[in-house]
Amino acid sequence: MKNILCGTAAAIALVALATPAAAQTSERHYASPAFGGTTTTNPSTAPNLFLGFPILPSDKQLADAFYLGLQLGTRYEAAASAPADSETATRRVNVVFRLSGSVNKDCSFYSGNNDAARDIDFGVIGVRTGNNENVNRAFEMVGPATAAIETLTAGCNFNNEVSITKSDVKGLINNTASGYDSDEFQANIPYSVEANWTGVGFGVVAPGSAQTLEADTNDLAVTIQQGAWRSNMTIDIEAPAITSKGLVAGNYRGSTRLTLRAL
């Protein structure tokens, strides 16, 4: 029964410590009933010195000779070993992850789903055709020709340039006109283009505000630089009524190009 209890106690005492500098078990115990009960615990294995020289037996050797060699007692030993850490243990580790990525420059403008959406037709541009019109007003435009364009998606995600360019500084051109009194008639219709949106100036970091770019009737092209912006854009085209000359009959054509370009 004593052996069973000792074995149980020993099993319970088997533990592994993960704490720094934990000493590994190395126990050597001796006991004897001689001389009223004698014990020795963990005797030194180093030789004893005589006159400074290690010539005498160690305490362990003496204990083995007394308790075991003379058969006066018994001995208990327990030793444990495990390899040390592969490197010096650290309580804190800092790891820095460097995150990176890129965003492409882009400009967008929703202009409908097909080419037809961008064909702006004024239809018949009315002129004064009444027989009772004063001769100085005959064949003049009845009123301005206008077009209103709006997209809800426009902008660029970087410093950019917005420009308006007409195909001809004279505006809409009647290429079929062949002969007319140039003092009284003309074969072109000047027009202006005005674009409006919400954005910021070039290199500016601030809340957006109203931005305008206008190509007047005598402008061929205009440009403005902007910071990144996104908003709706309205484009208003107006051909003011020509009241100084009559218009030569025919088809008037021209084009206007709006360009958004990331710098």
VONU-247287 format. One line per field, with one value per atom (N, C-alpha, C): residue number from 1; x, y, z negated; atom name. Coordinates in nm, 3 decimals. Each point is the difference from the previous one (the first is absolute). Layout:
n	NUM/...
px	X/...
py	Y/...
pz	Z/...
atom	CA/...
This chain:
n	1/1/1/2/2/2/3/3/3/4/4/4/5/5/5/6/6/6/7/7/7/8/8/8/9/9/9/10/10/10/11/11/11/12/12/12/13/13/13/14/14/14/15/15/15/16/16/16/17/17/17/18/18/18/19/19/19/20/20/20/21/21/21/22/22/22/23/23/23/24/24/24/25/25/25/26/26/26/27/27/27/28/28/28/29/29/29/30/30/30/31/31/31/32/32/32/33/33/33/34/34/34/35/35/35/36/36/36/37/37/37/38/38/38/39/39/39/40/40/40/41/41/41/42/42/42/43/43/43/44/44/44/45/45/45/46/46/46/47/47/47/48/48/48/49/49/49/50/50/50/51/51/51/52/52/52/53/53/53/54/54/54/55/55/55/56/56/56/57/57/57/58/58/58/59/59/59/60/60/60/61/61/61/62/62/62/63/63/63/64/64/64/65/65/65/66/66/66/67/67/67/68/68/68/69/69/69/70/70/70/71/71/71/72/72/72/73/73/73/74/74/74/75/75/75/76/76/76/77/77/77/78/78/78/79/79/79/80/80/80/81/81/81/82/82/82/83/83/83/84/84/84/85/85/85/86/86/86/87/87/87/88/88/88/89/89/89/90/90/90/91/91/91/92/92/92/93/93/93/94/94/94/95/95/95/96/96/96/97/97/97/98/98/98/99/99/99/100/100/100/101/101/101/102/102/102/103/103/103/104/104/104/105/105/105/106/106/106/107/107/107/108/108/108/109/109/109/110/110/110/111/111/111/112/112/112/113/113/113/114/114/114/115/115/115/116/116/116/117/117/117/118/118/118/119/119/119/120/120/120/121/121/121/122/122/122/123/123/123/124/124/124/125/125/125/126/126/126/127/127/127/128/128/128/129/129/129/130/130/130/131/131/131/132/132/132/133/133/133/134/134/134/135/135/135/136/136/136/137/137/137/138/138/138/139/139/139/140/140/140/141/141/141/142/142/142/143/143/143/144/144/144/145/145/145/146/146/146/147/147/147/148/148/148/149/149/149/150/150/150/151/151/151/152/152/152/153/153/153/154/154/154/155/155/155/156/156/156/157/157/157/158/158/158/159/159/159/160/160/160/161/161/161/162/162/162/163/163/163/164/164/164/165/165/165/166/166/166/167/167/167/168/168/168/169/169/169/170/170/170/171/171/171/172/172/172/173/173/173/174/174/174/175/175/175/176/176/176/177/177/177/178/178/178/179/179/179/180/180/180/181/181/181/182/182/182/183/183/183/184/184/184/185/185/185/186/186/186/187/187/187/188/188/188/189/189/189/190/190/190/191/191/191/192/192/192/193/193/193/194/194/194/195/195/195/196/196/196/197/197/197/198/198/198/199/199/199/200/200/200/201/201/201/202/202/202/203/203/203/204/204/204/205/205/205/206/206/206/207/207/207/208/208/208/209/209/209/210/210/210/211/211/211/212/212/212/213/213/213/214/214/214/215/215/215/216/216/216/217/217/217/218/218/218/219/219/219/220/220/220/221/221/221/222/222/222/223/223/223/224/224/224/225/225/225/226/226/226/227/227/227/228/228/228/229/229/229/230/230/230/231/231/231/232/232/232/233/233/233/234/234/234/235/235/235/236/236/236/237/237/237/238/238/238/239/239/239/240/240/240/241/241/241/242/242/242/243/243/243/244/244/244/245/245/245/246/246/246/247/247/247/248/248/248/249/249/249/250/250/250/251/251/251/252/252/252/253/253/253/254/254/254/255/255/255/256/256/256/257/257/257/258/258/258/259/259/259/260/260/260/261/261/261/262/262/262/263/263/263
px	0.082/-0.082/0.086/0.112/0.088/0.058/0.037/0.055/-0.104/-0.126/-0.105/-0.021/-0.004/-0.020/0.116/0.118/0.117/-0.005/-0.038/-0.012/-0.104/-0.115/-0.106/0.048/0.066/0.051/0.100/0.083/0.099/-0.066/-0.105/-0.071/-0.065/-0.058/-0.064/0.103/0.122/0.103/0.066/-0.037/0.061/-0.062/0.075/-0.049/0.110/-0.044/0.094/-0.022/0.103/-0.009/0.051/-0.082/0.039/0.042/0.050/0.041/0.149/0.046/0.142/0.087/0.115/0.103/-0.051/-0.093/-0.048/0.107/0.043/0.106/-0.053/0.081/-0.040/0.024/-0.087/0.006/0.128/0.067/0.116/0.004/-0.061/-0.013/0.067/0.073/0.063/-0.015/-0.076/-0.030/0.042/0.053/0.041/-0.069/-0.027/-0.059/0.044/0.014/0.041/-0.054/-0.038/-0.043/0.117/0.123/0.117/0.015/0.053/0.026/-0.126/-0.111/-0.127/-0.067/0.047/-0.060/0.094/0.049/0.097/-0.048/0.010/-0.037/0.106/0.012/0.089/-0.076/0.001/-0.075/0.093/-0.002/0.075/0.146/0.076/0.143/0.075/0.102/0.079/0.078/0.012/0.080/0.141/0.033/0.135/0.094/0.121/0.097/0.026/0.019/0.037/0.149/0.035/0.138/0.077/0.124/0.094/0.122/0.023/0.110/-0.012/-0.126/-0.023/0.001/0.015/0.004/-0.121/-0.067/-0.119/0.040/0.037/0.049/-0.093/-0.095/-0.090/-0.128/-0.069/-0.126/-0.103/-0.089/-0.107/-0.104/-0.089/-0.107/-0.090/-0.023/-0.083/0.066/0.131/0.071/-0.004/0.014/-0.004/-0.139/-0.105/-0.136/-0.028/0.044/-0.019/0.070/0.122/0.076/-0.068/-0.054/-0.061/-0.135/-0.089/-0.138/-0.013/0.077/-0.017/0.113/0.122/0.114/-0.005/-0.035/-0.011/-0.138/-0.090/-0.137/-0.074/0.017/-0.064/-0.127/-0.023/-0.117/-0.041/-0.069/-0.053/0.023/-0.034/0.022/-0.118/-0.032/-0.104/0.062/-0.022/0.052/-0.112/0.002/-0.092/0.075/-0.001/0.069/-0.086/-0.001/-0.077/0.083/-0.022/0.074/-0.086/0.022/-0.066/0.089/0.002/0.085/-0.048/0.092/-0.033/-0.063/-0.047/-0.056/0.101/-0.049/0.089/0.062/-0.070/0.051/-0.046/0.056/-0.040/-0.148/-0.075/-0.143/-0.026/-0.101/-0.038/-0.146/-0.030/-0.138/-0.083/0.064/-0.074/0.065/-0.082/0.047/-0.079/0.069/-0.064/0.023/-0.107/0.009/-0.069/0.071/-0.055/-0.034/-0.125/-0.044/-0.010/0.073/-0.001/-0.103/-0.106/-0.111/0.017/-0.029/0.013/-0.098/-0.022/-0.088/0.000/-0.072/-0.004/-0.141/-0.032/-0.128/0.029/-0.059/0.021/-0.070/0.061/-0.064/-0.116/-0.110/-0.116/-0.086/-0.058/-0.102/-0.123/-0.117/-0.124/-0.103/-0.083/-0.110/-0.105/-0.116/-0.107/-0.071/0.002/-0.058/-0.102/-0.076/-0.104/0.051/-0.088/0.030/0.037/-0.011/0.037/0.032/0.049/0.039/-0.118/-0.118/-0.116/-0.025/0.039/-0.022/0.083/0.105/0.088/-0.021/-0.101/-0.038/-0.101/0.044/-0.086/-0.057/-0.128/-0.065/-0.096/0.027/-0.090/-0.128/-0.002/-0.115/0.005/-0.115/-0.007/0.035/0.104/0.036/-0.082/-0.099/-0.096/0.059/-0.038/0.035/-0.129/0.011/-0.118/-0.034/-0.109/-0.041/-0.126/-0.050/-0.124/0.019/-0.102/0.006/-0.006/-0.056/-0.015/0.112/0.107/0.113/0.074/0.054/0.086/0.120/0.041/0.108/0.127/0.020/0.121/-0.006/-0.115/-0.015/-0.031/-0.027/-0.035/0.114/-0.041/0.090/0.096/-0.023/0.080/-0.057/0.081/-0.046/-0.113/-0.100/-0.113/0.042/0.085/0.046/0.122/0.057/0.121/-0.030/0.101/-0.006/0.076/-0.064/0.063/-0.007/0.094/0.001/0.048/-0.064/0.038/0.037/0.119/0.052/0.035/-0.033/0.038/0.037/0.111/0.036/0.014/-0.043/0.011/0.131/0.081/0.129/0.109/0.089/0.115/0.108/0.126/0.109/0.128/0.103/0.131/0.051/0.079/0.050/0.143/0.042/0.133/-0.006/0.105/0.006/-0.026/-0.080/-0.046/-0.023/-0.031/-0.025/-0.135/-0.084/-0.130/0.009/-0.034/0.010/-0.123/-0.032/-0.107/0.062/-0.022/0.057/-0.107/-0.017/-0.095/0.071/-0.079/0.058/0.037/-0.065/0.028/-0.033/0.088/-0.024/-0.123/-0.042/-0.117/-0.130/0.010/-0.121/-0.051/-0.134/-0.061/0.021/0.041/0.034/-0.096/-0.046/-0.084/0.093/0.041/0.095/-0.065/-0.132/-0.068/-0.029/0.030/-0.025/0.097/-0.056/0.085/0.008/-0.106/0.005/-0.094/0.049/-0.087/0.070/-0.080/0.051/0.054/0.131/0.063/-0.027/-0.053/-0.037/-0.132/-0.082/-0.135/-0.022/0.084/-0.020/0.132/-0.017/0.116/-0.037/0.103/-0.020/0.062/0.001/0.048/-0.083/-0.006/-0.074/0.094/0.054/0.086/-0.081/0.068/-0.067/0.099/-0.053/0.081/-0.030/0.097/-0.014/0.041/-0.085/0.031/-0.019/0.107/-0.006/0.007/-0.081/-0.005/0.005/0.076/0.012/0.047/0.016/0.051/0.138/0.098/0.136/0.089/0.130/0.099/0.107/0.074/0.107/0.116/0.089/0.117/0.083/0.027/0.084/-0.064/-0.128/-0.069/-0.066/0.015/-0.071/-0.099/-0.127/-0.104/-0.135/-0.107/-0.133/-0.027/-0.071/-0.030/-0.092/0.013/-0.085/-0.032/-0.089/-0.043/0.117/0.015/0.104/-0.066/0.058/-0.058/0.111/-0.028/0.089/-0.087/0.032/-0.084/0.083/-0.044/0.055/-0.099/0.039/-0.089/-0.016/-0.084/-0.029/0.125/0.097/0.121/0.120/-0.025/0.107/0.001/0.120/0.013/0.015/0.080/0.025/0.032/-0.042/0.030/0.035/0.080/0.047/0.009/-0.025/0.019/0.057/0.092/0.056/-0.072/-0.018/-0.076/0.072/-0.038/0.038/-0.100/0.022/-0.092/-0.142/-0.096/-0.139/-0.093/-0.120/-0.107/-0.132/-0.085/-0.130/-0.080/-0.120/-0.072/0.063/-0.028/0.048/-0.111/-0.020/-0.094/0.079/-0.046/0.062/-0.111/0.011/-0.101/0.060/-0.067/0.043/-0.103/0.049/-0.091/0.056/-0.084/0.032/-0.091/0.054/-0.085/-0.063/-0.117/-0.069/0.085/0.022/0.074/-0.100/0.021/-0.097/0.060/0.123/0.064/0.001/-0.016/0.000/-0.100/-0.038/-0.084/0.086/-0.062/0.072/-0.025/0.107/-0.012/-0.062/-0.095/-0.066/0.099/-0.022/0.086/0.019/0.082/0.029/0.123/-0.015/0.109/0.053/0.128/0.059/0.125/0.029/0.121/0.006/0.108/0.012/0.075/-0.026/0.070/0.052/0.127/0.061/0.029/-0.053/0.033/0.104/0.109/0.107/0.030/0.001/0.047/0.129/0.111/0.130/0.077/0.033/0.081/0.142/0.055/0.134/0.107
py	-0.120/0.120/0.126/-0.005/0.116/0.026/-0.106/0.017/0.059/-0.045/0.052/0.148/0.039/0.141/0.084/-0.053/0.076/0.016/-0.106/0.009/0.101/0.002/0.096/0.142/0.021/0.134/0.045/-0.092/0.034/0.036/-0.073/0.029/0.137/0.035/0.130/0.112/-0.025/0.104/0.023/-0.076/0.019/0.121/0.108/0.124/0.056/0.083/0.070/0.148/0.072/0.143/0.077/0.093/0.082/0.138/0.009/0.130/0.016/0.124/0.025/-0.055/-0.056/-0.044/-0.103/-0.086/-0.105/-0.108/-0.031/-0.099/-0.140/-0.081/-0.138/-0.085/-0.096/-0.082/-0.084/0.005/-0.086/-0.026/-0.109/-0.031/-0.134/-0.001/-0.124/0.002/-0.094/-0.004/-0.136/0.004/-0.121/-0.001/-0.121/-0.014/-0.133/0.002/-0.121/0.007/-0.117/-0.002/0.005/-0.008/-0.004/0.129/-0.015/0.114/0.080/-0.072/0.065/0.067/-0.029/0.058/0.103/-0.032/0.088/0.028/0.124/0.036/0.091/-0.011/0.089/0.041/0.127/0.051/0.073/-0.046/0.062/0.028/-0.105/0.022/0.047/0.076/0.056/-0.110/0.016/-0.096/0.050/0.118/0.054/-0.064/-0.031/-0.058/0.096/-0.056/0.082/0.033/0.116/0.049/-0.033/-0.031/-0.016/0.081/0.100/0.094/0.064/0.021/0.067/-0.092/-0.131/-0.094/-0.094/-0.025/-0.088/-0.147/-0.047/-0.139/-0.086/0.063/-0.076/-0.033/-0.107/-0.034/0.112/0.004/0.099/-0.043/0.093/-0.033/-0.109/0.000/-0.104/-0.137/-0.005/-0.128/-0.050/0.095/-0.040/-0.051/0.068/-0.044/-0.136/-0.022/-0.132/-0.109/0.031/-0.099/-0.030/0.106/-0.019/-0.069/0.058/-0.051/-0.129/-0.010/-0.115/-0.100/0.053/-0.093/-0.080/0.064/-0.069/-0.060/0.023/-0.053/0.047/0.126/0.056/0.078/0.024/0.081/-0.013/0.102/-0.004/0.136/0.004/0.124/0.022/0.127/0.042/0.102/-0.019/0.094/0.042/0.122/0.053/0.103/-0.021/0.094/0.023/0.119/0.035/0.092/-0.012/0.087/0.026/0.114/0.037/0.104/0.002/0.098/0.143/0.092/0.141/0.062/0.124/0.072/0.007/-0.007/0.009/0.139/0.101/0.137/0.065/0.115/0.071/0.035/-0.039/0.026/0.150/0.050/0.141/0.010/0.097/0.017/0.086/0.072/0.088/-0.003/-0.011/0.001/0.105/0.091/0.100/-0.037/-0.014/-0.032/0.112/0.064/0.109/-0.052/0.014/-0.039/0.126/0.005/0.115/-0.024/0.080/-0.014/0.098/-0.045/0.089/-0.044/0.089/-0.026/0.122/-0.005/0.113/0.016/0.122/0.033/0.066/-0.049/0.056/0.135/0.088/0.127/-0.029/0.070/-0.024/0.126/0.022/0.103/-0.068/0.040/-0.062/0.106/-0.037/0.088/-0.089/-0.009/-0.081/0.084/-0.050/0.075/-0.084/-0.078/-0.081/-0.135/-0.076/-0.139/-0.023/0.103/-0.016/0.137/0.000/0.124/0.096/-0.056/0.085/0.096/-0.042/0.085/0.128/-0.003/0.116/0.079/-0.035/0.078/0.106/0.123/0.111/0.069/-0.020/0.053/0.112/0.121/0.113/-0.006/-0.092/-0.004/0.119/0.055/0.119/0.123/0.070/0.126/0.109/0.048/0.091/0.135/0.047/0.135/0.073/0.129/0.081/-0.014/-0.069/-0.031/0.074/0.087/0.071/0.096/0.002/0.092/0.146/0.019/0.138/0.043/-0.080/0.038/0.117/0.086/0.106/-0.063/0.054/-0.059/-0.013/0.088/-0.007/-0.111/-0.067/-0.110/-0.133/0.007/-0.123/-0.102/-0.126/-0.116/-0.001/0.093/-0.005/-0.105/-0.047/-0.100/0.057/-0.086/0.042/0.013/-0.089/0.001/-0.088/-0.007/-0.082/-0.149/-0.075/-0.146/-0.049/-0.081/-0.043/-0.151/-0.051/-0.142/-0.011/-0.088/-0.023/-0.146/-0.024/-0.136/-0.015/-0.113/-0.026/-0.146/-0.024/-0.134/0.001/-0.107/-0.008/-0.060/-0.048/-0.060/0.060/0.074/0.059/0.026/0.002/0.035/-0.074/0.032/-0.063/-0.021/-0.105/-0.030/0.049/0.100/0.058/0.142/0.080/0.130/-0.018/0.089/-0.025/0.130/-0.018/0.112/-0.021/0.102/-0.002/0.098/-0.046/0.088/-0.016/0.110/0.003/0.046/-0.075/0.033/-0.010/0.106/-0.001/-0.046/-0.053/-0.041/0.120/0.114/0.122/0.120/0.099/0.118/0.078/-0.023/0.069/-0.062/-0.117/-0.066/-0.104/-0.004/-0.093/0.056/-0.087/0.043/-0.064/0.084/-0.048/-0.024/-0.124/-0.031/-0.010/0.011/-0.009/0.139/0.103/0.136/0.028/0.044/0.020/0.145/0.075/0.139/0.085/0.113/0.090/0.134/0.100/0.134/0.000/0.005/-0.010/0.123/0.110/0.114/-0.024/-0.089/-0.022/-0.139/-0.096/-0.138/-0.057/-0.103/-0.077/-0.147/-0.084/-0.145/-0.069/0.069/-0.060/0.054/-0.082/0.040/-0.016/0.108/-0.009/-0.050/-0.070/-0.048/-0.002/0.001/-0.008/-0.133/-0.042/-0.124/0.031/-0.034/0.022/-0.130/-0.045/-0.120/0.040/-0.066/0.028/-0.130/-0.001/-0.117/0.045/-0.093/0.030/-0.061/0.081/-0.050/0.097/-0.015/0.087/0.036/0.106/0.041/-0.097/0.014/-0.087/0.001/-0.120/-0.011/0.044/0.033/0.050/-0.116/0.000/-0.096/0.080/-0.007/0.081/-0.055/0.037/-0.040/0.054/-0.079/0.041/0.120/0.072/0.116/0.005/0.090/0.010/0.038/-0.076/0.025/0.022/0.090/0.033/0.012/-0.052/0.018/0.040/0.114/0.051/0.031/-0.053/0.036/0.097/0.126/0.101/-0.021/0.081/-0.017/0.017/0.076/0.023/-0.081/-0.101/-0.088/-0.131/-0.046/-0.132/-0.107/0.030/-0.098/0.072/-0.058/0.053/-0.118/0.027/-0.105/0.053/-0.089/0.033/-0.123/0.022/-0.110/-0.011/-0.123/-0.029/-0.103/-0.001/-0.112/-0.112/-0.112/-0.114/0.043/-0.043/0.037/-0.106/-0.002/-0.083/0.069/0.011/0.064/-0.017/0.055/0.010/0.113/0.005/0.109/0.039/0.129/0.052/0.071/-0.016/0.067/0.072/0.129/0.082/0.059/-0.025/0.051/0.102/0.114/0.104/0.069/0.002/0.077/0.123/0.116/0.120/0.032/0.058/0.038/0.101/-0.029/0.092/0.101/0.127/0.105/0.104/-0.024/0.097/-0.047/-0.133/-0.057/-0.114/-0.032/-0.117/-0.125/-0.117/-0.127/-0.063/-0.048/-0.073/-0.136/-0.041/-0.128/-0.114/-0.107/-0.118/-0.067/-0.102/-0.073/0.059/0.031/0.056/-0.109/-0.018/-0.108/0.048/-0.069/0.026/-0.099/0.002/-0.090/0.072/-0.045/0.051/-0.119/0.006/-0.110/0.046/-0.075/0.021/-0.104/0.044/-0.092/0.011/-0.112/-0.010/-0.081/0.058/-0.067/0.008/-0.117/-0.004/0.045/0.086/0.054/-0.092
pz	0.000/0.000/0.000/-0.079/-0.003/0.138/0.074/0.135/0.095/-0.010/0.086/-0.025/-0.125/-0.033/0.049/-0.016/0.047/0.150/0.072/0.146/0.041/-0.069/0.030/-0.023/-0.109/-0.030/0.104/0.044/0.102/0.130/0.039/0.125/-0.005/-0.111/-0.015/0.011/-0.041/-0.004/0.135/0.105/0.131/0.068/0.010/0.062/0.089/0.096/0.086/-0.020/-0.032/-0.024/0.120/0.048/0.113/-0.045/-0.121/-0.053/0.023/0.014/0.024/-0.113/0.034/-0.094/-0.101/0.042/-0.090/-0.010/-0.125/-0.020/0.028/0.067/0.026/-0.124/-0.019/-0.121/-0.005/-0.113/-0.027/-0.151/-0.041/-0.143/-0.032/-0.113/-0.051/-0.153/-0.050/-0.144/-0.059/-0.123/-0.072/-0.136/-0.047/-0.134/-0.061/-0.134/-0.072/-0.143/-0.057/-0.140/-0.095/0.051/-0.086/-0.079/-0.116/-0.088/-0.031/-0.009/-0.035/0.118/0.119/0.122/0.062/0.120/0.066/0.142/0.045/0.139/0.061/0.129/0.077/0.127/0.029/0.117/0.096/0.124/0.109/-0.036/-0.031/-0.031/0.124/-0.022/0.109/0.072/0.129/0.080/0.020/-0.051/0.015/-0.102/0.040/-0.096/-0.116/-0.118/-0.114/0.005/-0.051/0.011/-0.128/0.023/-0.112/0.034/-0.086/0.024/0.139/0.040/0.127/0.120/-0.022/0.112/-0.006/0.115/0.003/-0.004/-0.120/-0.011/-0.085/-0.072/-0.085/0.075/-0.036/0.067/-0.016/0.097/-0.006/-0.102/-0.037/-0.094/0.057/0.133/0.061/-0.017/0.024/-0.013/-0.144/-0.091/-0.142/-0.037/0.053/-0.031/0.060/0.123/0.061/-0.082/-0.047/-0.078/-0.132/-0.066/-0.132/0.010/0.084/0.003/0.080/0.107/0.089/-0.015/-0.004/-0.012/-0.127/-0.111/-0.128/-0.022/0.099/-0.005/-0.125/-0.031/-0.117/0.033/0.128/0.033/0.147/0.049/0.137/0.068/0.128/0.077/0.095/0.018/0.098/0.096/0.134/0.100/0.095/0.037/0.102/0.084/0.132/0.090/0.123/0.044/0.120/0.088/0.129/0.093/0.123/0.060/0.127/0.066/0.132/0.068/-0.027/-0.003/-0.023/0.125/-0.013/0.115/0.113/0.123/0.115/0.013/-0.048/-0.005/-0.129/-0.029/-0.121/0.007/-0.103/-0.002/-0.017/0.071/-0.010/-0.040/-0.086/-0.047/0.092/0.091/0.091/0.137/0.102/0.138/0.077/0.068/0.086/0.146/0.074/0.143/0.077/0.091/0.081/0.139/0.039/0.133/0.085/0.110/0.089/0.110/-0.002/0.093/0.116/0.118/0.117/0.109/0.092/0.114/0.089/0.108/0.091/0.058/0.037/0.063/0.134/0.105/0.133/0.014/0.078/0.033/0.096/-0.021/0.085/0.008/0.117/0.019/0.059/-0.047/0.045/0.038/0.098/0.042/0.065/-0.063/0.059/0.106/0.124/0.112/0.077/-0.073/0.066/0.042/0.061/0.034/0.146/0.084/0.141/0.060/0.123/0.067/0.018/0.018/0.023/-0.116/-0.120/-0.117/0.009/0.081/0.009/0.130/0.076/0.119/-0.041/-0.007/-0.045/0.124/0.023/0.121/-0.040/0.049/-0.028/0.084/0.095/0.091/0.094/0.030/0.087/-0.083/0.043/-0.065/0.069/-0.071/0.062/0.039/0.120/0.047/0.034/0.013/0.030/0.148/0.023/0.137/0.045/-0.086/0.033/0.118/0.089/0.114/-0.044/-0.119/-0.047/-0.095/-0.009/-0.084/0.064/-0.084/0.052/0.069/0.107/0.077/-0.082/-0.096/-0.082/-0.106/-0.011/-0.095/0.069/0.127/0.072/-0.010/-0.023/-0.006/-0.120/-0.092/-0.123/-0.095/-0.093/-0.097/-0.085/-0.022/-0.082/-0.147/-0.045/-0.140/-0.015/-0.118/-0.021/0.013/0.040/0.000/-0.124/-0.081/-0.126/-0.016/-0.077/-0.036/-0.144/-0.076/-0.140/-0.018/-0.050/-0.019/-0.148/-0.059/-0.139/-0.016/-0.067/-0.042/-0.152/-0.063/-0.146/-0.045/0.095/-0.034/0.084/-0.065/0.068/-0.103/0.046/-0.092/0.029/-0.076/0.007/-0.142/-0.021/-0.135/-0.022/0.079/-0.015/0.055/-0.026/0.065/0.149/0.058/0.135/0.076/0.126/0.090/0.067/-0.006/0.068/0.116/0.119/0.116/0.089/0.069/0.100/0.131/0.106/0.130/0.107/0.077/0.112/0.127/0.091/0.129/0.086/-0.022/0.078/-0.086/-0.002/-0.080/0.048/0.126/0.054/-0.048/-0.065/-0.049/0.098/0.017/0.095/0.141/0.090/0.136/0.101/0.095/0.112/0.118/0.018/0.106/0.139/0.005/0.130/0.059/-0.079/0.050/0.116/0.115/0.119/0.045/-0.012/0.042/-0.081/-0.056/-0.078/-0.017/-0.026/-0.028/-0.142/-0.014/-0.132/-0.088/0.062/-0.082/-0.070/0.057/-0.051/-0.059/0.035/-0.045/-0.057/-0.078/-0.047/-0.002/0.009/0.005/-0.122/-0.108/-0.126/-0.117/-0.105/-0.121/-0.120/-0.052/-0.119/-0.120/-0.089/-0.121/-0.116/-0.118/-0.122/-0.071/-0.081/-0.078/-0.143/-0.095/-0.142/-0.076/-0.069/-0.083/-0.147/-0.082/-0.144/-0.077/-0.111/-0.086/-0.137/-0.090/-0.135/-0.014/-0.035/-0.012/-0.075/0.019/-0.065/0.101/-0.030/0.087/-0.002/0.095/0.014/-0.129/-0.054/-0.119/-0.129/0.003/-0.119/-0.075/-0.132/-0.085/-0.083/0.037/-0.064/0.043/-0.072/0.046/0.140/0.080/0.137/0.007/0.109/0.025/0.149/0.036/0.139/0.091/0.109/0.100/0.135/0.080/0.131/0.103/0.118/0.116/0.117/0.060/0.109/0.123/0.113/0.130/0.064/0.012/0.057/0.150/0.062/0.143/0.087/-0.049/0.080/-0.049/-0.089/-0.049/0.076/0.034/0.061/-0.108/-0.102/-0.106/-0.130/-0.112/-0.133/-0.091/-0.103/-0.090/-0.142/-0.097/-0.141/-0.069/-0.095/-0.077/-0.133/-0.044/-0.121/-0.086/-0.129/-0.085/0.020/-0.065/0.016/-0.038/0.080/-0.026/0.057/-0.052/0.055/-0.030/0.100/-0.019/0.129/-0.001/0.126/0.081/0.129/0.085/0.096/0.012/0.099/0.109/0.123/0.115/0.075/0.006/0.067/0.127/0.112/0.130/0.047/0.042/0.046/0.124/0.104/0.120/-0.002/-0.037/-0.009/0.136/-0.006/0.124/0.078/0.128/0.087/0.054/-0.034/0.038/0.094/0.041/0.090/0.145/0.018/0.134/0.007/0.123/0.021/0.010/-0.018/0.010/0.137/0.061/0.125/-0.031/0.079/-0.023/0.018/-0.075/0.011/-0.135/-0.004/-0.123/-0.069/-0.126/-0.080/-0.094/0.004/-0.079/-0.073/-0.107/-0.079/-0.115/-0.072/-0.116/-0.111/-0.119/-0.118/-0.080/-0.035/-0.075/-0.143/-0.096/-0.141/-0.039/-0.060/-0.037/-0.149/-0.069/-0.138/0.005/-0.043/0.014/-0.132/-0.056/-0.121/0.033/-0.084/0.025/-0.058
atom	N/CA/C/N/CA/C/N/CA/C/N/CA/C/N/CA/C/N/CA/C/N/CA/C/N/CA/C/N/CA/C/N/CA/C/N/CA/C/N/CA/C/N/CA/C/N/CA/C/N/CA/C/N/CA/C/N/CA/C/N/CA/C/N/CA/C/N/CA/C/N/CA/C/N/CA/C/N/CA/C/N/CA/C/N/CA/C/N/CA/C/N/CA/C/N/CA/C/N/CA/C/N/CA/C/N/CA/C/N/CA/C/N/CA/C/N/CA/C/N/CA/C/N/CA/C/N/CA/C/N/CA/C/N/CA/C/N/CA/C/N/CA/C/N/CA/C/N/CA/C/N/CA/C/N/CA/C/N/CA/C/N/CA/C/N/CA/C/N/CA/C/N/CA/C/N/CA/C/N/CA/C/N/CA/C/N/CA/C/N/CA/C/N/CA/C/N/CA/C/N/CA/C/N/CA/C/N/CA/C/N/CA/C/N/CA/C/N/CA/C/N/CA/C/N/CA/C/N/CA/C/N/CA/C/N/CA/C/N/CA/C/N/CA/C/N/CA/C/N/CA/C/N/CA/C/N/CA/C/N/CA/C/N/CA/C/N/CA/C/N/CA/C/N/CA/C/N/CA/C/N/CA/C/N/CA/C/N/CA/C/N/CA/C/N/CA/C/N/CA/C/N/CA/C/N/CA/C/N/CA/C/N/CA/C/N/CA/C/N/CA/C/N/CA/C/N/CA/C/N/CA/C/N/CA/C/N/CA/C/N/CA/C/N/CA/C/N/CA/C/N/CA/C/N/CA/C/N/CA/C/N/CA/C/N/CA/C/N/CA/C/N/CA/C/N/CA/C/N/CA/C/N/CA/C/N/CA/C/N/CA/C/N/CA/C/N/CA/C/N/CA/C/N/CA/C/N/CA/C/N/CA/C/N/CA/C/N/CA/C/N/CA/C/N/CA/C/N/CA/C/N/CA/C/N/CA/C/N/CA/C/N/CA/C/N/CA/C/N/CA/C/N/CA/C/N/CA/C/N/CA/C/N/CA/C/N/CA/C/N/CA/C/N/CA/C/N/CA/C/N/CA/C/N/CA/C/N/CA/C/N/CA/C/N/CA/C/N/CA/C/N/CA/C/N/CA/C/N/CA/C/N/CA/C/N/CA/C/N/CA/C/N/CA/C/N/CA/C/N/CA/C/N/CA/C/N/CA/C/N/CA/C/N/CA/C/N/CA/C/N/CA/C/N/CA/C/N/CA/C/N/CA/C/N/CA/C/N/CA/C/N/CA/C/N/CA/C/N/CA/C/N/CA/C/N/CA/C/N/CA/C/N/CA/C/N/CA/C/N/CA/C/N/CA/C/N/CA/C/N/CA/C/N/CA/C/N/CA/C/N/CA/C/N/CA/C/N/CA/C/N/CA/C/N/CA/C/N/CA/C/N/CA/C/N/CA/C/N/CA/C/N/CA/C/N/CA/C/N/CA/C/N/CA/C/N/CA/C/N/CA/C/N/CA/C/N/CA/C/N/CA/C/N/CA/C/N/CA/C/N/CA/C/N/CA/C/N/CA/C/N/CA/C/N/CA/C/N/CA/C/N/CA/C/N/CA/C/N/CA/C/N/CA/C/N/CA/C/N/CA/C/N/CA/C/N/CA/C/N/CA/C/N/CA/C/N/CA/C/N/CA/C/N/CA/C/N/CA/C/N/CA/C/N/CA/C/N/CA/C/N/CA/C/N/CA/C/N/CA/C/N/CA/C/N/CA/C/N/CA/C/N/CA/C/N/CA/C/N/CA/C/N/CA/C/N/CA/C/N/CA/C/N/CA/C/N/CA/C/N/CA/C/N/CA/C/N/CA/C/N/CA/C/N/CA/C/N/CA/C/N/CA/C/N/CA/C/N/CA/C/N/CA/C/N/CA/C/N/CA/C/N/CA/C/N/CA/C/N/CA/C/N/CA/C/N/CA/C/N/CA/C/N/CA/C/N/CA/C/N/CA/C/N/CA/C/N/CA/C/N/CA/C/N/CA/C/N/CA/C/N/CA/C/N/CA/C/N/CA/C
